[in-house]
């Protein structure tokens, strides 16, 4: 299910003219699954989850650090949550 949410997120962001890049940072665990880049230089992060699941402890720590730096981190757990996220950022 998480993979389906992640793929749906990628498709929906693409429809807005943006990119949802897979984020991999060797040596730094807990980073969100996707780096979302939208027209106008807007940057967001998304950690996709199965419905009802929450981020793990390390992921929560990294999300908080990103938020402290002024970034927005979304944690969509369904296609509906992705739709809400995309509606908020577009």
PDB file of N, CA, C and O in Angstrom:
ATOM      1  N   UNK A   1       0.833  -1.203   0.000  1.00  0.00           N
ATOM      2  CA  UNK A   1       0.000   0.000   0.000  1.00  0.00           C
ATOM      3  C   UNK A   1       0.874   1.262   0.000  1.00  0.00           C
ATOM      4  O   UNK A   1       0.582   2.211  -0.729  1.00  0.00           O
ATOM      5  N   UNK A   2       1.933   1.282   0.804  1.00  0.00           N
ATOM      6  CA  UNK A   2       2.788   2.470   0.863  1.00  0.00           C
ATOM      7  C   UNK A   2       3.351   2.806  -0.513  1.00  0.00           C
ATOM      8  O   UNK A   2       3.422   3.975  -0.892  1.00  0.00           O
ATOM      9  N   UNK A   3       3.749   1.784  -1.255  1.00  0.00           N
ATOM     10  CA  UNK A   3       4.291   2.005  -2.604  1.00  0.00           C
ATOM     11  C   UNK A   3       3.235   2.615  -3.518  1.00  0.00           C
ATOM     12  O   UNK A   3       3.550   3.470  -4.345  1.00  0.00           O
ATOM     13  N   UNK A   4       1.996   2.185  -3.376  1.00  0.00           N
ATOM     14  CA  UNK A   4       0.907   2.737  -4.188  1.00  0.00           C
ATOM     15  C   UNK A   4       0.694   4.209  -3.854  1.00  0.00           C
ATOM     16  O   UNK A   4       0.464   5.020  -4.751  1.00  0.00           O
ATOM     17  N   UNK A   5       0.767   4.558  -2.579  1.00  0.00           N
ATOM     18  CA  UNK A   5       0.619   5.958  -2.160  1.00  0.00           C
ATOM     19  C   UNK A   5       1.777   6.781  -2.716  1.00  0.00           C
ATOM     20  O   UNK A   5       1.576   7.897  -3.196  1.00  0.00           O
ATOM     21  N   UNK A   6       2.987   6.231  -2.650  1.00  0.00           N
ATOM     22  CA  UNK A   6       4.161   6.947  -3.143  1.00  0.00           C
ATOM     23  C   UNK A   6       4.079   7.174  -4.658  1.00  0.00           C
ATOM     24  O   UNK A   6       4.410   8.257  -5.141  1.00  0.00           O
ATOM     25  N   UNK A   7       3.647   6.172  -5.394  1.00  0.00           N
ATOM     26  CA  UNK A   7       3.510   6.294  -6.848  1.00  0.00           C
ATOM     27  C   UNK A   7       2.423   7.314  -7.197  1.00  0.00           C
ATOM     28  O   UNK A   7       2.591   8.122  -8.111  1.00  0.00           O
ATOM     29  N   UNK A   8       1.319   7.270  -6.470  1.00  0.00           N
ATOM     30  CA  UNK A   8       0.235   8.227  -6.689  1.00  0.00           C
ATOM     31  C   UNK A   8       0.722   9.647  -6.408  1.00  0.00           C
ATOM     32  O   UNK A   8       0.413  10.569  -7.163  1.00  0.00           O
ATOM     33  N   UNK A   9       1.469   9.825  -5.340  1.00  0.00           N
ATOM     34  CA  UNK A   9       2.038  11.129  -5.003  1.00  0.00           C
ATOM     35  C   UNK A   9       2.908  11.635  -6.160  1.00  0.00           C
ATOM     36  O   UNK A   9       2.787  12.787  -6.576  1.00  0.00           O
ATOM     37  N   UNK A  10       3.775  10.775  -6.669  1.00  0.00           N
ATOM     38  CA  UNK A  10       4.661  11.151  -7.763  1.00  0.00           C
ATOM     39  C   UNK A  10       3.855  11.610  -8.982  1.00  0.00           C
ATOM     40  O   UNK A  10       4.182  12.621  -9.604  1.00  0.00           O
ATOM     41  N   UNK A  11       2.811  10.867  -9.316  1.00  0.00           N
ATOM     42  CA  UNK A  11       1.976  11.217 -10.467  1.00  0.00           C
ATOM     43  C   UNK A  11       1.242  12.548 -10.260  1.00  0.00           C
ATOM     44  O   UNK A  11       1.176  13.373 -11.171  1.00  0.00           O
ATOM     45  N   UNK A  12       0.698  12.748  -9.071  1.00  0.00           N
ATOM     46  CA  UNK A  12      -0.061  13.965  -8.807  1.00  0.00           C
ATOM     47  C   UNK A  12       0.841  15.194  -8.812  1.00  0.00           C
ATOM     48  O   UNK A  12       0.443  16.249  -9.304  1.00  0.00           O
ATOM     49  N   UNK A  13       2.038  15.071  -8.275  1.00  0.00           N
ATOM     50  CA  UNK A  13       2.984  16.191  -8.289  1.00  0.00           C
ATOM     51  C   UNK A  13       3.398  16.496  -9.729  1.00  0.00           C
ATOM     52  O   UNK A  13       3.515  17.660 -10.111  1.00  0.00           O
ATOM     53  N   UNK A  14       3.617  15.459 -10.517  1.00  0.00           N
ATOM     54  CA  UNK A  14       3.986  15.649 -11.930  1.00  0.00           C
ATOM     55  C   UNK A  14       2.897  16.432 -12.664  1.00  0.00           C
ATOM     56  O   UNK A  14       3.205  17.283 -13.498  1.00  0.00           O
ATOM     57  N   UNK A  15       1.634  16.153 -12.362  1.00  0.00           N
ATOM     58  CA  UNK A  15       0.516  16.856 -13.002  1.00  0.00           C
ATOM     59  C   UNK A  15       0.522  18.356 -12.700  1.00  0.00           C
ATOM     60  O   UNK A  15      -0.041  19.141 -13.463  1.00  0.00           O
ATOM     61  N   UNK A  16       1.148  18.756 -11.603  1.00  0.00           N
ATOM     62  CA  UNK A  16       1.228  20.179 -11.247  1.00  0.00           C
ATOM     63  C   UNK A  16       2.402  20.863 -11.933  1.00  0.00           C
ATOM     64  O   UNK A  16       2.580  22.075 -11.806  1.00  0.00           O
ATOM     65  N   UNK A  17       3.209  20.081 -12.668  1.00  0.00           N
ATOM     66  CA  UNK A  17       4.404  20.628 -13.292  1.00  0.00           C
ATOM     67  C   UNK A  17       5.640  20.485 -12.434  1.00  0.00           C
ATOM     68  O   UNK A  17       6.697  21.022 -12.765  1.00  0.00           O
ATOM     69  N   UNK A  18       5.515  19.765 -11.335  1.00  0.00           N
ATOM     70  CA  UNK A  18       6.636  19.599 -10.416  1.00  0.00           C
ATOM     71  C   UNK A  18       7.282  18.237 -10.511  1.00  0.00           C
ATOM     72  O   UNK A  18       6.915  17.410 -11.346  1.00  0.00           O
ATOM     73  N   UNK A  19       8.245  18.018  -9.644  1.00  0.00           N
ATOM     74  CA  UNK A  19       8.959  16.753  -9.535  1.00  0.00           C
ATOM     75  C   UNK A  19       8.830  16.219  -8.118  1.00  0.00           C
ATOM     76  O   UNK A  19       8.835  16.982  -7.152  1.00  0.00           O
ATOM     77  N   UNK A  20       8.716  14.908  -8.004  1.00  0.00           N
ATOM     78  CA  UNK A  20       8.725  14.244  -6.696  1.00  0.00           C
ATOM     79  C   UNK A  20       9.857  13.231  -6.746  1.00  0.00           C
ATOM     80  O   UNK A  20       9.652  12.063  -7.080  1.00  0.00           O
ATOM     81  N   UNK A  21      11.040  13.691  -6.414  1.00  0.00           N
ATOM     82  CA  UNK A  21      12.244  12.879  -6.535  1.00  0.00           C
ATOM     83  C   UNK A  21      12.410  11.940  -5.349  1.00  0.00           C
ATOM     84  O   UNK A  21      12.179  12.330  -4.204  1.00  0.00           O
ATOM     85  N   UNK A  22      12.807  10.709  -5.624  1.00  0.00           N
ATOM     86  CA  UNK A  22      13.118   9.752  -4.554  1.00  0.00           C
ATOM     87  C   UNK A  22      14.339  10.284  -3.813  1.00  0.00           C
ATOM     88  O   UNK A  22      15.356  10.600  -4.431  1.00  0.00           O
ATOM     89  N   UNK A  23      14.240  10.381  -2.513  1.00  0.00           N
ATOM     90  CA  UNK A  23      15.310  10.963  -1.711  1.00  0.00           C
ATOM     91  C   UNK A  23      16.087   9.852  -1.002  1.00  0.00           C
ATOM     92  O   UNK A  23      15.530   9.111  -0.192  1.00  0.00           O
ATOM     93  N   UNK A  24      17.369   9.749  -1.317  1.00  0.00           N
ATOM     94  CA  UNK A  24      18.250   8.770  -0.694  1.00  0.00           C
ATOM     95  C   UNK A  24      19.495   9.517  -0.231  1.00  0.00           C
ATOM     96  O   UNK A  24      20.161  10.178  -1.029  1.00  0.00           O
ATOM     97  N   UNK A  25      19.804   9.412   1.038  1.00  0.00           N
ATOM     98  CA  UNK A  25      20.972  10.098   1.605  1.00  0.00           C
ATOM     99  C   UNK A  25      21.840   9.086   2.343  1.00  0.00           C
ATOM    100  O   UNK A  25      21.622   8.820   3.525  1.00  0.00           O
ATOM    101  N   UNK A  26      22.816   8.528   1.650  1.00  0.00           N
ATOM    102  CA  UNK A  26      23.705   7.570   2.320  1.00  0.00           C
ATOM    103  C   UNK A  26      24.351   8.189   3.563  1.00  0.00           C
ATOM    104  O   UNK A  26      24.857   9.311   3.528  1.00  0.00           O
ATOM    105  N   UNK A  27      24.319   7.450   4.630  1.00  0.00           N
ATOM    106  CA  UNK A  27      24.912   7.930   5.871  1.00  0.00           C
ATOM    107  C   UNK A  27      23.970   8.785   6.710  1.00  0.00           C
ATOM    108  O   UNK A  27      24.344   9.220   7.799  1.00  0.00           O
ATOM    109  N   UNK A  28      22.769   9.031   6.229  1.00  0.00           N
ATOM    110  CA  UNK A  28      21.801   9.841   6.973  1.00  0.00           C
ATOM    111  C   UNK A  28      20.464   9.128   6.900  1.00  0.00           C
ATOM    112  O   UNK A  28      19.780   9.209   5.879  1.00  0.00           O
ATOM    113  N   UNK A  29      20.080   8.440   7.948  1.00  0.00           N
ATOM    114  CA  UNK A  29      18.845   7.663   7.958  1.00  0.00           C
ATOM    115  C   UNK A  29      17.654   8.519   8.357  1.00  0.00           C
ATOM    116  O   UNK A  29      17.803   9.574   8.973  1.00  0.00           O
ATOM    117  N   UNK A  30      16.477   8.045   7.996  1.00  0.00           N
ATOM    118  CA  UNK A  30      15.246   8.706   8.421  1.00  0.00           C
ATOM    119  C   UNK A  30      14.779   9.831   7.526  1.00  0.00           C
ATOM    120  O   UNK A  30      13.813  10.517   7.858  1.00  0.00           O
ATOM    121  N   UNK A  31      15.444  10.041   6.392  1.00  0.00           N
ATOM    122  CA  UNK A  31      15.016  11.129   5.506  1.00  0.00           C
ATOM    123  C   UNK A  31      13.688  10.761   4.852  1.00  0.00           C
ATOM    124  O   UNK A  31      13.417   9.582   4.628  1.00  0.00           O
ATOM    125  N   UNK A  32      12.858  11.756   4.543  1.00  0.00           N
ATOM    126  CA  UNK A  32      11.581  11.478   3.888  1.00  0.00           C
ATOM    127  C   UNK A  32      11.769  10.769   2.543  1.00  0.00           C
ATOM    128  O   UNK A  32      12.832  10.858   1.930  1.00  0.00           O
ATOM    129  N   UNK A  33      10.735  10.073   2.095  1.00  0.00           N
ATOM    130  CA  UNK A  33      10.787   9.302   0.855  1.00  0.00           C
ATOM    131  C   UNK A  33      10.959  10.179  -0.379  1.00  0.00           C
ATOM    132  O   UNK A  33      11.689   9.814  -1.301  1.00  0.00           O
ATOM    133  N   UNK A  34      10.296  11.329  -0.407  1.00  0.00           N
ATOM    134  CA  UNK A  34      10.269  12.148  -1.610  1.00  0.00           C
ATOM    135  C   UNK A  34      10.611  13.608  -1.328  1.00  0.00           C
ATOM    136  O   UNK A  34      10.180  14.194  -0.335  1.00  0.00           O
ATOM    137  N   UNK A  35      11.399  14.166  -2.235  1.00  0.00           N
ATOM    138  CA  UNK A  35      11.712  15.590  -2.268  1.00  0.00           C
ATOM    139  C   UNK A  35      10.818  16.177  -3.346  1.00  0.00           C
ATOM    140  O   UNK A  35      10.940  15.811  -4.516  1.00  0.00           O
ATOM    141  N   UNK A  36       9.931  17.071  -2.976  1.00  0.00           N
ATOM    142  CA  UNK A  36       8.967  17.644  -3.914  1.00  0.00           C
ATOM    143  C   UNK A  36       9.436  19.032  -4.317  1.00  0.00           C
ATOM    144  O   UNK A  36       9.623  19.912  -3.478  1.00  0.00           O
ATOM    145  N   UNK A  37       9.621  19.209  -5.618  1.00  0.00           N
ATOM    146  CA  UNK A  37      10.077  20.478  -6.176  1.00  0.00           C
ATOM    147  C   UNK A  37       8.979  21.009  -7.090  1.00  0.00           C
ATOM    148  O   UNK A  37       8.593  20.350  -8.056  1.00  0.00           O
ATOM    149  N   UNK A  38       8.478  22.208  -6.778  1.00  0.00           N
ATOM    150  CA  UNK A  38       7.394  22.801  -7.557  1.00  0.00           C
ATOM    151  C   UNK A  38       7.851  24.093  -8.226  1.00  0.00           C
ATOM    152  O   UNK A  38       8.800  24.739  -7.782  1.00  0.00           O
ATOM    153  N   UNK A  39       7.157  24.453  -9.300  1.00  0.00           N
ATOM    154  CA  UNK A  39       7.503  25.716  -9.965  1.00  0.00           C
ATOM    155  C   UNK A  39       7.559  26.870  -8.968  1.00  0.00           C
ATOM    156  O   UNK A  39       6.817  26.906  -7.987  1.00  0.00           O
ATOM    157  N   UNK A  40       8.451  27.802  -9.245  1.00  0.00           N
ATOM    158  CA  UNK A  40       8.613  28.939  -8.348  1.00  0.00           C
ATOM    159  C   UNK A  40       9.598  28.685  -7.226  1.00  0.00           C
ATOM    160  O   UNK A  40       9.701  29.484  -6.295  1.00  0.00           O
ATOM    161  N   UNK A  41      10.323  27.579  -7.306  1.00  0.00           N
ATOM    162  CA  UNK A  41      11.337  27.286  -6.297  1.00  0.00           C
ATOM    163  C   UNK A  41      10.790  26.778  -4.981  1.00  0.00           C
ATOM    164  O   UNK A  41      11.472  26.864  -3.959  1.00  0.00           O
ATOM    165  N   UNK A  42       9.571  26.248  -4.978  1.00  0.00           N
ATOM    166  CA  UNK A  42       8.977  25.738  -3.738  1.00  0.00           C
ATOM    167  C   UNK A  42       9.454  24.307  -3.485  1.00  0.00           C
ATOM    168  O   UNK A  42       9.494  23.483  -4.399  1.00  0.00           O
ATOM    169  N   UNK A  43       9.814  24.026  -2.232  1.00  0.00           N
ATOM    170  CA  UNK A  43      10.385  22.731  -1.852  1.00  0.00           C
ATOM    171  C   UNK A  43       9.616  22.166  -0.653  1.00  0.00           C
ATOM    172  O   UNK A  43       9.378  22.860   0.336  1.00  0.00           O
ATOM    173  N   UNK A  44       9.237  20.895  -0.767  1.00  0.00           N
ATOM    174  CA  UNK A  44       8.539  20.193   0.305  1.00  0.00           C
ATOM    175  C   UNK A  44       9.116  18.783   0.410  1.00  0.00           C
ATOM    176  O   UNK A  44       9.821  18.312  -0.483  1.00  0.00           O
ATOM    177  N   UNK A  45       8.802  18.129   1.510  1.00  0.00           N
ATOM    178  CA  UNK A  45       9.201  16.747   1.714  1.00  0.00           C
ATOM    179  C   UNK A  45       7.954  15.921   1.999  1.00  0.00           C
ATOM    180  O   UNK A  45       6.988  16.423   2.574  1.00  0.00           O
ATOM    181  N   UNK A  46       7.977  14.647   1.594  1.00  0.00           N
ATOM    182  CA  UNK A  46       6.857  13.747   1.879  1.00  0.00           C
ATOM    183  C   UNK A  46       7.380  12.381   2.304  1.00  0.00           C
ATOM    184  O   UNK A  46       8.251  11.799   1.657  1.00  0.00           O
ATOM    185  N   UNK A  47       6.838  11.895   3.387  1.00  0.00           N
ATOM    186  CA  UNK A  47       7.123  10.554   3.910  1.00  0.00           C
ATOM    187  C   UNK A  47       5.840   9.751   3.761  1.00  0.00           C
ATOM    188  O   UNK A  47       4.911   9.923   4.550  1.00  0.00           O
ATOM    189  N   UNK A  48       5.771   8.876   2.763  1.00  0.00           N
ATOM    190  CA  UNK A  48       4.556   8.099   2.562  1.00  0.00           C
ATOM    191  C   UNK A  48       4.499   6.932   3.532  1.00  0.00           C
ATOM    192  O   UNK A  48       5.520   6.347   3.894  1.00  0.00           O
ATOM    193  N   UNK A  49       3.291   6.610   3.939  1.00  0.00           N
ATOM    194  CA  UNK A  49       3.056   5.528   4.901  1.00  0.00           C
ATOM    195  C   UNK A  49       1.831   4.724   4.498  1.00  0.00           C
ATOM    196  O   UNK A  49       0.996   5.192   3.724  1.00  0.00           O
ATOM    197  N   UNK A  50       1.732   3.518   5.025  1.00  0.00           N
ATOM    198  CA  UNK A  50       0.493   2.761   4.910  1.00  0.00           C
ATOM    199  C   UNK A  50      -0.571   3.461   5.746  1.00  0.00           C
ATOM    200  O   UNK A  50      -0.257   4.171   6.702  1.00  0.00           O
ATOM    201  N   UNK A  51      -1.829   3.255   5.378  1.00  0.00           N
ATOM    202  CA  UNK A  51      -2.938   3.912   6.084  1.00  0.00           C
ATOM    203  C   UNK A  51      -2.847   3.668   7.590  1.00  0.00           C
ATOM    204  O   UNK A  51      -2.744   2.531   8.052  1.00  0.00           O
ATOM    205  N   UNK A  52      -2.889   4.763   8.333  1.00  0.00           N
ATOM    206  CA  UNK A  52      -2.879   4.683   9.785  1.00  0.00           C
ATOM    207  C   UNK A  52      -1.511   4.530  10.432  1.00  0.00           C
ATOM    208  O   UNK A  52      -1.401   4.582  11.657  1.00  0.00           O
ATOM    209  N   UNK A  53      -0.477   4.345   9.639  1.00  0.00           N
ATOM    210  CA  UNK A  53       0.875   4.187  10.189  1.00  0.00           C
ATOM    211  C   UNK A  53       1.508   5.559  10.419  1.00  0.00           C
ATOM    212  O   UNK A  53       1.159   6.535   9.755  1.00  0.00           O
ATOM    213  N   UNK A  54       2.431   5.616  11.357  1.00  0.00           N
ATOM    214  CA  UNK A  54       3.118   6.869  11.668  1.00  0.00           C
ATOM    215  C   UNK A  54       4.622   6.687  11.478  1.00  0.00           C
ATOM    216  O   UNK A  54       5.118   5.560  11.459  1.00  0.00           O
ATOM    217  N   UNK A  55       5.347   7.799  11.336  1.00  0.00           N
ATOM    218  CA  UNK A  55       6.803   7.703  11.162  1.00  0.00           C
ATOM    219  C   UNK A  55       7.480   7.059  12.371  1.00  0.00           C
ATOM    220  O   UNK A  55       7.010   7.157  13.505  1.00  0.00           O
ATOM    221  N   UNK A  56       8.596   6.400  12.085  1.00  0.00           N
ATOM    222  CA  UNK A  56       9.406   5.809  13.139  1.00  0.00           C
ATOM    223  C   UNK A  56      10.152   6.914  13.890  1.00  0.00           C
ATOM    224  O   UNK A  56      10.196   8.065  13.455  1.00  0.00           O
ATOM    225  N   UNK A  57      10.727   6.539  15.011  1.00  0.00           N
ATOM    226  CA  UNK A  57      11.405   7.508  15.886  1.00  0.00           C
ATOM    227  C   UNK A  57      12.450   8.338  15.140  1.00  0.00           C
ATOM    228  O   UNK A  57      12.458   9.563  15.257  1.00  0.00           O
ATOM    229  N   UNK A  58      13.327   7.692  14.381  1.00  0.00           N
ATOM    230  CA  UNK A  58      14.370   8.418  13.650  1.00  0.00           C
ATOM    231  C   UNK A  58      13.754   9.334  12.586  1.00  0.00           C
ATOM    232  O   UNK A  58      14.222  10.453  12.379  1.00  0.00           O
ATOM    233  N   UNK A  59      12.711   8.857  11.918  1.00  0.00           N
ATOM    234  CA  UNK A  59      12.036   9.676  10.920  1.00  0.00           C
ATOM    235  C   UNK A  59      11.424  10.917  11.564  1.00  0.00           C
ATOM    236  O   UNK A  59      11.514  12.013  11.011  1.00  0.00           O
ATOM    237  N   UNK A  60      10.809  10.751  12.721  1.00  0.00           N
ATOM    238  CA  UNK A  60      10.240  11.898  13.433  1.00  0.00           C
ATOM    239  C   UNK A  60      11.315  12.920  13.765  1.00  0.00           C
ATOM    240  O   UNK A  60      11.095  14.124  13.632  1.00  0.00           O
ATOM    241  N   UNK A  61      12.481  12.441  14.199  1.00  0.00           N
ATOM    242  CA  UNK A  61      13.591  13.335  14.511  1.00  0.00           C
ATOM    243  C   UNK A  61      14.008  14.127  13.272  1.00  0.00           C
ATOM    244  O   UNK A  61      14.164  15.347  13.334  1.00  0.00           O
ATOM    245  N   UNK A  62      14.188  13.427  12.142  1.00  0.00           N
ATOM    246  CA  UNK A  62      14.609  14.108  10.914  1.00  0.00           C
ATOM    247  C   UNK A  62      13.525  15.076  10.445  1.00  0.00           C
ATOM    248  O   UNK A  62      13.840  16.189  10.022  1.00  0.00           O
ATOM    249  N   UNK A  63      12.274  14.681  10.510  1.00  0.00           N
ATOM    250  CA  UNK A  63      11.178  15.578  10.123  1.00  0.00           C
ATOM    251  C   UNK A  63      11.207  16.855  10.961  1.00  0.00           C
ATOM    252  O   UNK A  63      11.046  17.957  10.438  1.00  0.00           O
ATOM    253  N   UNK A  64      11.414  16.693  12.260  1.00  0.00           N
ATOM    254  CA  UNK A  64      11.469  17.867  13.147  1.00  0.00           C
ATOM    255  C   UNK A  64      12.639  18.772  12.788  1.00  0.00           C
ATOM    256  O   UNK A  64      12.493  19.994  12.788  1.00  0.00           O
ATOM    257  N   UNK A  65      13.785  18.200  12.484  1.00  0.00           N
ATOM    258  CA  UNK A  65      14.962  19.009  12.074  1.00  0.00           C
ATOM    259  C   UNK A  65      14.655  19.783  10.791  1.00  0.00           C
ATOM    260  O   UNK A  65      14.995  20.961  10.678  1.00  0.00           O
ATOM    261  N   UNK A  66      14.018  19.126   9.835  1.00  0.00           N
ATOM    262  CA  UNK A  66      13.656  19.801   8.589  1.00  0.00           C
ATOM    263  C   UNK A  66      12.671  20.939   8.853  1.00  0.00           C
ATOM    264  O   UNK A  66      12.789  22.021   8.278  1.00  0.00           O
ATOM    265  N   UNK A  67      11.710  20.683   9.720  1.00  0.00           N
ATOM    266  CA  UNK A  67      10.733  21.736  10.071  1.00  0.00           C
ATOM    267  C   UNK A  67      11.412  22.899  10.778  1.00  0.00           C
ATOM    268  O   UNK A  67      11.062  24.056  10.547  1.00  0.00           O
ATOM    269  N   UNK A  68      12.378  22.601  11.637  1.00  0.00           N
ATOM    270  CA  UNK A  68      13.135  23.669  12.313  1.00  0.00           C
ATOM    271  C   UNK A  68      13.876  24.542  11.299  1.00  0.00           C
ATOM    272  O   UNK A  68      14.101  25.728  11.540  1.00  0.00           O
ATOM    273  N   UNK A  69      14.250  23.953  10.173  1.00  0.00           N
ATOM    274  CA  UNK A  69      14.932  24.706   9.118  1.00  0.00           C
ATOM    275  C   UNK A  69      13.955  25.456   8.215  1.00  0.00           C
ATOM    276  O   UNK A  69      14.367  26.167   7.298  1.00  0.00           O
ATOM    277  N   UNK A  70      12.662  25.295   8.482  1.00  0.00           N
ATOM    278  CA  UNK A  70      11.653  26.038   7.738  1.00  0.00           C
ATOM    279  C   UNK A  70      10.978  25.279   6.614  1.00  0.00           C
ATOM    280  O   UNK A  70      10.203  25.860   5.854  1.00  0.00           O
ATOM    281  N   UNK A  71      11.262  23.974   6.494  1.00  0.00           N
ATOM    282  CA  UNK A  71      10.644  23.171   5.446  1.00  0.00           C
ATOM    283  C   UNK A  71       9.345  22.550   5.942  1.00  0.00           C
ATOM    284  O   UNK A  71       9.150  22.358   7.142  1.00  0.00           O
ATOM    285  N   UNK A  72       8.470  22.241   5.008  1.00  0.00           N
ATOM    286  CA  UNK A  72       7.230  21.542   5.313  1.00  0.00           C
ATOM    287  C   UNK A  72       7.423  20.065   5.001  1.00  0.00           C
ATOM    288  O   UNK A  72       7.920  19.711   3.932  1.00  0.00           O
ATOM    289  N   UNK A  73       7.028  19.205   5.933  1.00  0.00           N
ATOM    290  CA  UNK A  73       7.114  17.754   5.753  1.00  0.00           C
ATOM    291  C   UNK A  73       5.702  17.195   5.879  1.00  0.00           C
ATOM    292  O   UNK A  73       5.040  17.374   6.901  1.00  0.00           O
ATOM    293  N   UNK A  74       5.256  16.522   4.836  1.00  0.00           N
ATOM    294  CA  UNK A  74       3.956  15.869   4.832  1.00  0.00           C
ATOM    295  C   UNK A  74       4.145  14.374   5.074  1.00  0.00           C
ATOM    296  O   UNK A  74       5.186  13.809   4.741  1.00  0.00           O
ATOM    297  N   UNK A  75       3.120  13.738   5.661  1.00  0.00           N
ATOM    298  CA  UNK A  75       3.154  12.290   5.887  1.00  0.00           C
ATOM    299  C   UNK A  75       1.821  11.704   5.396  1.00  0.00           C
ATOM    300  O   UNK A  75       0.980  11.304   6.201  1.00  0.00           O
ATOM    301  N   UNK A  76       1.639  11.658   4.071  1.00  0.00           N
ATOM    302  CA  UNK A  76       0.387  11.106   3.551  1.00  0.00           C
ATOM    303  C   UNK A  76       0.352   9.581   3.674  1.00  0.00           C
ATOM    304  O   UNK A  76       1.340   8.900   3.399  1.00  0.00           O
ATOM    305  N   UNK A  77      -0.814   9.054   4.096  1.00  0.00           N
ATOM    306  CA  UNK A  77      -0.970   7.609   4.274  1.00  0.00           C
ATOM    307  C   UNK A  77      -2.059   7.028   3.378  1.00  0.00           C
ATOM    308  O   UNK A  77      -2.476   5.884   3.556  1.00  0.00           O
ATOM    309  N   UNK A  78      -2.518   7.834   2.406  1.00  0.00           N
ATOM    310  CA  UNK A  78      -3.560   7.373   1.486  1.00  0.00           C
ATOM    311  C   UNK A  78      -3.580   8.295   0.271  1.00  0.00           C
ATOM    312  O   UNK A  78      -2.983   9.372   0.283  1.00  0.00           O
ATOM    313  N   UNK A  79      -4.268   7.861  -0.765  1.00  0.00           N
ATOM    314  CA  UNK A  79      -4.416   8.713  -1.944  1.00  0.00           C
ATOM    315  C   UNK A  79      -5.181   9.982  -1.589  1.00  0.00           C
ATOM    316  O   UNK A  79      -4.890  11.057  -2.113  1.00  0.00           O
ATOM    317  N   UNK A  80      -6.152   9.853  -0.704  1.00  0.00           N
ATOM    318  CA  UNK A  80      -6.919  11.030  -0.262  1.00  0.00           C
ATOM    319  C   UNK A  80      -6.011  12.032   0.446  1.00  0.00           C
ATOM    320  O   UNK A  80      -6.145  13.240   0.253  1.00  0.00           O
ATOM    321  N   UNK A  81      -5.093  11.533   1.261  1.00  0.00           N
ATOM    322  CA  UNK A  81      -4.155  12.412   1.962  1.00  0.00           C
ATOM    323  C   UNK A  81      -3.208  13.087   0.970  1.00  0.00           C
ATOM    324  O   UNK A  81      -2.834  14.244   1.159  1.00  0.00           O
ATOM    325  N   UNK A  82      -2.819  12.373  -0.082  1.00  0.00           N
ATOM    326  CA  UNK A  82      -1.994  12.976  -1.133  1.00  0.00           C
ATOM    327  C   UNK A  82      -2.770  14.092  -1.811  1.00  0.00           C
ATOM    328  O   UNK A  82      -2.219  15.163  -2.063  1.00  0.00           O
ATOM    329  N   UNK A  83      -4.046  13.856  -2.111  1.00  0.00           N
ATOM    330  CA  UNK A  83      -4.872  14.887  -2.745  1.00  0.00           C
ATOM    331  C   UNK A  83      -4.962  16.137  -1.868  1.00  0.00           C
ATOM    332  O   UNK A  83      -4.890  17.255  -2.378  1.00  0.00           O
ATOM    333  N   UNK A  84      -5.118  15.958  -0.563  1.00  0.00           N
ATOM    334  CA  UNK A  84      -5.151  17.093   0.353  1.00  0.00           C
ATOM    335  C   UNK A  84      -3.816  17.836   0.356  1.00  0.00           C
ATOM    336  O   UNK A  84      -3.782  19.066   0.357  1.00  0.00           O
ATOM    337  N   UNK A  85      -2.718  17.079   0.358  1.00  0.00           N
ATOM    338  CA  UNK A  85      -1.389  17.677   0.333  1.00  0.00           C
ATOM    339  C   UNK A  85      -1.185  18.500  -0.929  1.00  0.00           C
ATOM    340  O   UNK A  85      -0.740  19.647  -0.868  1.00  0.00           O
ATOM    341  N   UNK A  86      -1.515  17.908  -2.076  1.00  0.00           N
ATOM    342  CA  UNK A  86      -1.333  18.613  -3.350  1.00  0.00           C
ATOM    343  C   UNK A  86      -2.215  19.855  -3.397  1.00  0.00           C
ATOM    344  O   UNK A  86      -1.791  20.893  -3.905  1.00  0.00           O
ATOM    345  N   UNK A  87      -3.428  19.764  -2.879  1.00  0.00           N
ATOM    346  CA  UNK A  87      -4.304  20.924  -2.822  1.00  0.00           C
ATOM    347  C   UNK A  87      -3.728  22.040  -1.975  1.00  0.00           C
ATOM    348  O   UNK A  87      -3.920  23.218  -2.276  1.00  0.00           O
ATOM    349  N   UNK A  88      -3.033  21.677  -0.934  1.00  0.00           N
ATOM    350  CA  UNK A  88      -2.439  22.668  -0.034  1.00  0.00           C
ATOM    351  C   UNK A  88      -1.210  23.361  -0.641  1.00  0.00           C
ATOM    352  O   UNK A  88      -0.964  24.539  -0.380  1.00  0.00           O
ATOM    353  N   UNK A  89      -0.452  22.630  -1.443  1.00  0.00           N
ATOM    354  CA  UNK A  89       0.806  23.205  -1.946  1.00  0.00           C
ATOM    355  C   UNK A  89       0.683  23.800  -3.347  1.00  0.00           C
ATOM    356  O   UNK A  89       1.627  24.424  -3.833  1.00  0.00           O
ATOM    357  N   UNK A  90      -0.458  23.618  -4.002  1.00  0.00           N
ATOM    358  CA  UNK A  90      -0.610  24.199  -5.350  1.00  0.00           C
ATOM    359  C   UNK A  90      -1.579  25.347  -5.351  1.00  0.00           C
ATOM    360  O   UNK A  90      -1.823  25.948  -6.397  1.00  0.00           O
TER     361      UNK A  90
END
